[in-house]
Amino acid sequence: MKFFIKGKDKLNGEITLSGAKNAASKAMVASLLTEDKVILENFPRIGETEITAELCEFIGSKIKFNDSSLEIKTPAIKNFKVTSLSRKNRIPILALGPLLARGGEAEIPFLGGDKIGPRPVNLHLSALSKMGVEVETTSDSYIAKAPNGLKGTLINLEFPSVGATENIILSAVLAQGKTIIKNAAVEPEVLDLIKMLQNMGAIIGLGANRAIFIDGVKSLRGTSHYIIPDRNEAVSFACLAVATNGRVFVKGAIQEHLFTFLNALRLLGGEYEVKEKEGILFYRRNGLSSLEIETDTHPGFMTDWQQPFAVLMTQAEGRSVIHETIYEDRFGYAADLNSMGASIKISVECLGELPCRFKGKGFYHSAIINGPSELKGVSITVRDLRSGIAHLIAALTASGESEISGIEEIERGYYKIDERLRSLGASIKKTD
């Protein structure tokens, strides 16, 4: 499938956020911890959640989709060995805890997901080992057993990984004893998962300095949970408004989820107005000025925000810099933007102030962007989800027509994106 896009239109109007991709899929996995029915409201029907639904149904879940909600019930674990998914993503490894808690064993395939370099699972496996899990790695899967059950323990993460933190939480809520996670991730999606589990009967506390405390319980019950709005969508639509010099009201955007982005946007020359309990209006003041940003764990500038923000930087006056400190290979999109007329140079140097795990290791994890550049439409193939949305924003900013292939990657995280953008005045068509 492809998108055909004509750029240079100012986008104006209102767009409503979907439920967060990175919260909805984790909530589906959390539902595996109980035999009762779980209802997930504000549920996004996107590629990521469809793959997760396939995973859950294979395990034994019964799923019913409604207009904007999902009902899921897993009365019994029918398959502890997950092998027949039509497509890989990163979610199956999070099912280890629920499968071990309810069945004592699990087998899940290797990770997939965005093509942004390797995502090692050593933090996951090390934590599970401390909880009494024996893990065997085969050529295409992980096999896990907990012969004496899951045990609470102290886990000090060397990096505040979102996935590892979620995996430990999902494993600890039904474990024996108390689990303490130090240096845990505290992203809004992690807190959303904690809220859901609390409502299911879990005992989870938050401490200072990224500490999470979990007292294991014997069982969990069903619940109804509202998925938080997608902050990555909010940033994408904000960048789109500013890049096209339009005015877009993003309904459902939550200010406290976006503090660092909002500051960066204002420093660059964008502007916003928060409408209490409704959303945020985004637009441009006048011209855009260069800026230096560094990605970081929450509450820092999120790694998923740098790709759409890079498109804004191509339109800013002067030399802008992005220092990526979360993933070592996330500038593949730079070549595509350069083919459209941008001036982006990637570097192995640490062009920032934050301590960086990639210093001196030869990874291209910084980008220098000189602007403003006149972007022109080209033919592009999407590399991964977040670079895909950068391609889309760039195409709507560029003169002429762009052809974007591989849009399945974009649709994995953005619900009916073409229809929603047309409502803002975008010239975008989808073909098979």
C-alpha positions as CSV (number, residue, x, y, z in Angstrom):
1,M,0.0,0.0,0.0
2,K,1.1,3.6,-0.7
3,F,0.3,7.2,0.2
4,F,0.3,9.8,-2.5
5,I,0.7,13.3,-1.0
6,K,0.7,16.8,-2.4
7,G,2.4,19.2,0.0
8,K,2.4,23.0,0.8
9,D,-1.1,23.1,2.2
10,K,-1.5,24.8,5.6
11,L,-3.3,22.3,7.8
12,N,-6.0,23.6,10.1
13,G,-8.7,22.2,12.2
14,E,-9.2,19.7,15.0
15,I,-7.9,16.2,15.4
16,T,-8.6,13.8,18.3
17,L,-5.9,11.5,19.7
18,S,-6.3,7.8,19.7
19,G,-5.5,5.7,22.7
20,A,-1.8,5.2,23.2
21,K,-0.2,2.4,21.3
22,N,2.4,1.8,24.0
23,A,-0.3,1.6,26.7
24,A,-3.0,-0.4,24.9
25,S,-0.8,-3.4,23.9
26,K,0.6,-3.6,27.4
27,A,-2.9,-3.5,28.9
28,M,-3.9,-6.4,26.7
29,V,-1.0,-8.4,28.1
30,A,-1.9,-7.4,31.7
31,S,-5.4,-8.9,31.1
32,L,-3.7,-12.3,30.8
33,L,-3.0,-12.2,34.6
34,T,-6.7,-12.8,35.4
35,E,-9.4,-15.2,34.3
36,D,-12.0,-12.5,34.6
37,K,-13.1,-10.1,31.8
38,V,-11.2,-6.9,31.2
39,I,-12.7,-3.9,29.3
40,L,-10.3,-1.5,27.7
41,E,-11.8,1.8,26.6
42,N,-10.4,4.4,24.2
43,F,-8.8,1.4,22.5
44,P,-6.9,2.0,19.2
45,R,-7.5,-0.4,16.3
46,I,-4.0,-0.3,14.9
47,G,-1.5,-2.8,13.6
48,E,0.3,-3.1,16.9
49,T,-2.9,-4.0,18.9
50,E,-4.1,-6.4,16.2
51,I,-0.8,-8.3,16.5
52,T,-1.2,-8.4,20.3
53,A,-4.7,-9.6,19.9
54,E,-3.4,-12.5,17.8
55,L,-0.9,-13.3,20.6
56,C,-3.6,-13.2,23.3
57,E,-6.0,-15.4,21.3
58,F,-3.3,-17.9,20.6
59,I,-2.7,-18.1,24.4
60,G,-6.4,-18.6,25.1
61,S,-8.1,-15.1,25.2
62,K,-11.6,-14.5,23.9
63,I,-11.7,-11.0,22.4
64,K,-14.6,-8.8,21.3
65,F,-14.0,-5.4,19.6
66,N,-16.6,-2.7,20.0
67,D,-16.7,0.8,18.6
68,S,-13.9,2.3,20.8
69,S,-13.4,-0.5,23.3
70,L,-12.2,-4.0,23.6
71,E,-13.4,-6.8,25.8
72,I,-10.8,-9.5,26.6
73,K,-11.1,-12.6,28.8
74,T,-8.6,-15.4,29.3
75,P,-10.4,-18.1,31.4
76,A,-7.4,-20.5,31.0
77,I,-4.0,-20.6,29.4
78,K,-4.4,-23.0,26.4
79,N,-1.0,-22.5,24.9
80,F,2.1,-21.5,26.8
81,K,4.2,-21.9,23.6
82,V,3.7,-19.0,21.2
83,T,5.0,-19.9,17.7
84,S,2.4,-19.1,15.1
85,L,2.1,-15.3,15.0
86,S,1.7,-13.8,11.5
87,R,4.1,-11.0,12.3
88,K,6.7,-10.4,15.0
89,N,6.6,-7.4,17.4
90,R,8.1,-6.6,20.8
91,I,5.1,-7.6,22.9
92,P,5.5,-11.4,23.3
93,I,8.4,-11.1,25.8
94,L,6.0,-9.2,28.1
95,A,3.8,-12.3,28.2
96,L,6.4,-14.3,30.0
97,G,5.3,-13.1,33.5
98,P,1.6,-13.8,33.0
99,L,2.3,-17.2,31.4
100,L,4.7,-18.2,34.2
101,A,2.4,-16.9,36.9
102,R,-0.6,-18.9,35.6
103,G,1.1,-21.9,34.0
104,G,4.7,-22.2,35.2
105,E,6.2,-22.2,31.8
106,A,6.4,-20.1,28.6
107,E,8.0,-20.0,25.2
108,I,7.9,-16.9,23.0
109,P,9.6,-15.9,19.7
110,F,12.4,-13.4,19.3
111,L,11.6,-9.7,19.3
112,G,10.6,-7.8,16.2
113,G,9.1,-4.3,15.9
114,D,10.7,-1.1,14.6
115,K,13.8,-1.5,12.5
116,I,15.9,0.8,14.6
117,G,18.8,-1.4,15.5
118,P,19.1,-4.2,18.1
119,R,17.0,-4.1,21.2
120,P,18.7,-6.4,23.6
121,V,16.6,-8.2,26.2
122,N,19.4,-8.8,28.7
123,L,17.7,-6.5,31.2
124,H,14.5,-8.6,30.9
125,L,16.2,-11.9,31.2
126,S,18.5,-10.9,34.1
127,A,15.6,-9.6,36.1
128,L,13.5,-12.7,35.5
129,S,16.4,-14.9,36.5
130,K,16.6,-13.0,39.9
131,M,12.9,-13.9,40.3
132,G,13.5,-17.6,40.0
133,V,13.0,-18.0,36.2
134,E,15.2,-20.4,34.2
135,V,15.5,-19.1,30.6
136,E,16.9,-21.1,27.6
137,T,17.6,-19.3,24.4
138,T,17.1,-21.3,21.2
139,S,17.7,-20.3,17.6
140,D,14.3,-18.5,17.3
141,S,12.7,-18.3,20.8
142,Y,13.1,-18.0,24.5
143,I,11.9,-20.9,26.7
144,A,11.2,-20.0,30.4
145,K,10.3,-22.0,33.4
146,A,9.7,-21.2,37.0
147,P,9.9,-24.5,38.8
148,N,9.4,-23.0,42.2
149,G,7.2,-20.2,41.2
150,L,8.0,-16.5,40.7
151,K,9.8,-14.9,43.7
152,G,9.9,-11.3,44.8
153,T,13.4,-9.8,44.9
154,L,15.4,-6.6,44.6
155,I,16.2,-5.6,41.0
156,N,18.4,-2.6,40.2
157,L,18.2,-1.8,36.5
158,E,21.4,-0.5,34.9
159,F,19.2,1.5,32.6
160,P,15.6,2.7,33.1
161,S,14.2,0.5,30.3
162,V,10.5,0.8,29.7
163,G,10.1,-2.7,28.5
164,A,12.1,-4.3,31.3
165,T,10.3,-2.3,33.9
166,E,6.9,-3.4,32.5
167,N,8.1,-7.0,32.3
168,I,9.2,-7.0,36.0
169,I,5.9,-5.4,37.1
170,L,3.8,-8.0,35.1
171,S,5.9,-10.8,36.6
172,A,5.9,-9.4,40.2
173,V,2.2,-8.7,40.8
174,L,1.5,-12.5,41.3
175,A,4.9,-13.4,42.6
176,Q,5.6,-14.6,46.2
177,G,6.8,-11.8,48.4
178,K,8.0,-8.2,47.7
179,T,9.7,-6.9,44.6
180,I,11.6,-3.7,44.5
181,I,12.7,-2.1,41.2
182,K,15.3,0.6,41.4
183,N,16.1,2.9,38.5
184,A,12.8,2.0,36.9
185,A,11.2,3.7,34.0
186,V,8.4,6.1,35.0
187,E,6.9,7.0,31.6
188,P,3.2,7.8,31.5
189,E,2.5,4.5,29.8
190,V,4.2,2.6,32.7
191,L,2.1,4.6,35.2
192,D,-1.0,3.8,33.2
193,L,-0.2,0.1,33.4
194,I,0.3,0.4,37.2
195,K,-3.0,2.1,37.6
196,M,-4.8,-0.7,35.7
197,L,-3.1,-3.4,37.7
198,Q,-4.0,-1.6,41.0
199,N,-7.6,-1.6,39.9
200,M,-7.3,-5.4,39.3
201,G,-6.1,-5.8,42.9
202,A,-2.4,-5.5,42.7
203,I,-0.3,-3.7,45.4
204,I,2.1,-1.3,43.7
205,G,3.8,1.7,45.2
206,L,6.0,4.5,43.8
207,G,9.0,5.8,45.7
208,A,11.6,8.5,45.1
209,N,14.4,8.2,42.6
210,R,12.6,5.9,40.2
211,A,11.8,3.2,42.8
212,I,8.7,0.9,42.4
213,F,7.5,-1.4,45.2
214,I,5.3,-4.4,44.4
215,D,3.8,-6.8,47.0
216,G,2.7,-10.0,45.3
217,V,-0.9,-11.1,45.6
218,K,-2.5,-14.5,45.0
219,S,-4.9,-13.5,42.3
220,L,-6.2,-10.5,40.3
221,R,-9.7,-9.6,39.1
222,G,-11.1,-8.0,36.0
223,T,-11.5,-4.3,35.5
224,S,-12.5,-1.6,33.2
225,H,-9.6,0.7,32.1
226,Y,-9.4,3.8,30.0
227,I,-6.3,3.9,27.8
228,I,-4.4,7.2,28.0
229,P,-4.3,9.4,24.8
230,D,-1.2,8.8,22.6
231,R,1.4,11.4,23.4
232,N,3.4,10.4,20.3
233,E,0.4,11.2,18.1
234,A,0.1,14.5,19.9
235,V,3.7,15.4,19.1
236,S,3.3,14.2,15.5
237,F,0.3,16.4,14.9
238,A,1.9,19.4,16.7
239,C,5.0,19.1,14.4
240,L,2.7,18.8,11.4
241,A,0.8,22.0,12.4
242,V,4.0,24.0,12.8
243,A,5.8,22.6,9.8
244,T,2.9,23.5,7.5
245,N,2.4,26.9,9.2
246,G,-1.2,25.9,10.1
247,R,-3.3,25.8,13.3
248,V,-4.3,22.4,14.7
249,F,-6.2,21.8,17.9
250,V,-5.1,18.3,19.2
251,K,-8.0,17.1,21.3
252,G,-7.0,14.9,24.2
253,A,-3.4,16.1,24.4
254,I,-2.2,16.2,28.0
255,Q,0.3,18.9,29.0
256,E,2.0,16.9,31.8
257,H,2.9,14.2,29.3
258,L,4.6,16.7,27.0
259,F,6.5,19.2,29.2
260,T,9.9,18.7,27.5
261,F,8.5,18.7,24.0
262,L,6.4,21.9,24.6
263,N,9.5,23.7,25.8
264,A,11.5,22.6,22.8
265,L,8.7,23.6,20.4
266,R,8.5,27.1,21.9
267,L,12.2,27.6,21.8
268,L,12.2,26.6,18.1
269,G,9.5,29.1,17.3
270,G,6.3,27.1,17.6
271,E,3.6,28.0,20.0
272,Y,0.8,26.3,21.9
273,E,-2.3,27.1,24.0
274,V,-3.5,24.6,26.6
275,K,-7.3,24.3,26.8
276,E,-8.0,22.8,30.1
277,K,-9.5,19.3,30.0
278,E,-9.8,19.5,26.2
279,G,-6.5,19.5,24.5
280,I,-3.8,21.8,23.1
281,L,-3.8,24.2,20.1
282,F,-0.5,24.2,18.1
283,Y,0.7,26.9,15.6
284,R,3.7,28.9,14.6
285,R,4.6,32.3,15.9
286,N,6.8,33.7,13.1
287,G,10.0,32.1,11.8
288,L,11.7,29.0,13.2
289,S,15.1,29.2,14.8
290,S,17.7,26.5,15.3
291,L,17.9,24.4,18.5
292,E,19.9,21.7,20.1
293,I,18.0,18.7,21.7
294,E,18.9,15.5,23.4
295,T,16.7,12.5,23.8
296,D,16.4,11.0,27.3
297,T,14.2,8.8,29.4
298,H,11.0,10.4,30.8
299,P,10.6,13.2,31.7
300,G,13.2,14.0,29.1
301,F,12.7,14.5,25.4
302,M,11.4,11.2,24.1
303,T,13.3,9.3,21.5
304,D,10.1,8.8,19.5
305,W,9.7,12.6,19.2
306,Q,13.0,13.4,17.5
307,Q,12.0,12.1,14.0
308,P,9.0,14.5,13.5
309,F,10.9,17.3,15.3
310,A,13.8,16.8,12.8
311,V,11.4,17.9,10.0
312,L,10.8,21.1,11.9
313,M,14.5,21.6,12.2
314,T,14.9,21.4,8.4
315,Q,12.7,24.5,8.2
316,A,14.5,26.4,11.0
317,E,17.1,29.1,10.4
318,G,20.7,28.0,11.3
319,R,22.4,24.8,12.7
320,S,20.3,22.5,14.8
321,V,21.5,19.4,16.6
322,I,19.9,16.1,17.8
323,H,21.8,13.9,20.2
324,E,20.1,10.5,20.5
325,T,21.0,8.8,23.8
326,I,18.4,6.0,23.9
327,Y,18.9,4.0,20.7
328,E,22.1,3.7,18.7
329,D,20.7,3.5,15.2
330,R,17.7,5.9,14.8
331,F,18.8,8.2,12.0
332,G,18.0,6.1,9.0
333,Y,15.4,8.6,8.0
334,A,18.1,11.3,7.5
335,A,19.0,10.0,4.0
336,D,15.4,10.1,3.0
337,L,15.0,13.7,4.1
338,N,18.2,14.6,2.4
339,S,16.8,13.2,-0.8
340,M,14.0,15.7,-0.4
341,G,16.4,18.6,-0.1
342,A,17.2,18.6,3.6
343,S,20.8,19.1,4.8
344,I,21.4,16.5,7.6
345,K,24.7,15.1,8.5
346,I,24.9,12.2,11.0
347,S,27.8,11.8,13.3
348,V,29.4,9.3,15.7
349,E,30.3,12.1,18.1
350,C,28.3,12.9,21.3
351,L,27.0,16.3,20.4
352,G,25.3,17.0,23.7
353,E,25.8,17.3,27.4
354,L,24.0,14.2,28.7
355,P,26.0,11.1,29.7
356,C,25.7,8.8,26.7
357,R,26.1,5.0,26.5
358,F,27.3,5.3,22.9
359,K,30.3,7.5,23.5
360,G,33.3,6.2,21.6
361,K,31.5,3.2,20.2
362,G,31.2,4.3,16.6
363,F,27.4,4.5,16.5
364,Y,25.9,7.3,14.4
365,H,23.8,8.8,17.1
366,S,24.0,12.5,16.5
367,A,22.6,14.6,13.7
368,I,23.4,18.1,12.5
369,I,20.6,19.8,10.6
370,N,21.2,23.0,8.6
371,G,18.2,25.0,7.5
372,P,16.0,26.3,6.2
373,S,15.7,23.8,3.3
374,E,13.2,23.8,0.5
375,L,11.8,20.3,0.6
376,K,10.6,18.6,-2.6
377,G,8.4,15.6,-3.2
378,V,10.1,12.2,-3.9
379,S,9.3,8.5,-3.7
380,I,10.2,7.0,-0.3
381,T,9.9,3.6,1.4
382,V,9.1,3.7,5.1
383,R,11.9,2.3,7.3
384,D,10.0,2.1,10.6
385,L,7.1,3.6,12.4
386,R,8.6,6.8,13.7
387,S,10.6,7.6,10.6
388,G,7.5,6.9,8.6
389,I,5.6,9.7,10.4
390,A,8.6,12.0,9.7
391,H,8.3,11.1,6.0
392,L,4.6,11.9,6.0
393,I,5.2,15.3,7.7
394,A,8.0,16.1,5.3
395,A,5.8,15.2,2.3
396,L,3.1,17.5,3.5
397,T,5.6,20.3,4.0
398,A,7.3,19.8,0.6
399,S,6.5,21.2,-2.8
400,G,5.2,18.7,-5.4
401,E,4.0,15.2,-4.9
402,S,5.5,12.4,-2.8
403,E,4.9,8.7,-3.0
404,I,5.3,6.8,0.3
405,S,5.5,3.0,0.2
406,G,5.5,0.6,3.1
407,I,2.8,2.5,4.9
408,E,1.9,-0.6,7.0
409,E,4.6,0.6,9.3
410,I,2.9,3.9,9.9
411,E,-0.5,2.2,10.3
412,R,1.0,0.0,13.0
413,G,0.9,3.0,15.3
414,Y,-1.5,5.6,13.7
415,Y,-5.2,4.9,13.3
416,K,-6.7,5.8,9.9
417,I,-4.0,8.5,9.6
418,D,-4.9,9.4,6.0
419,E,-8.6,10.0,6.9
420,R,-7.7,12.1,9.9
421,L,-5.2,14.2,8.0
422,R,-7.7,14.8,5.2
423,S,-10.0,16.3,7.8
424,L,-7.3,19.0,8.4
425,G,-7.1,19.8,4.7
426,A,-4.2,17.5,3.7
427,S,-4.0,16.2,0.1
428,I,-3.4,12.5,0.8
429,K,-4.6,9.4,-1.0
430,K,-4.2,5.8,-0.2
431,T,-3.8,3.0,-2.8
432,D,-3.5,-0.7,-2.5
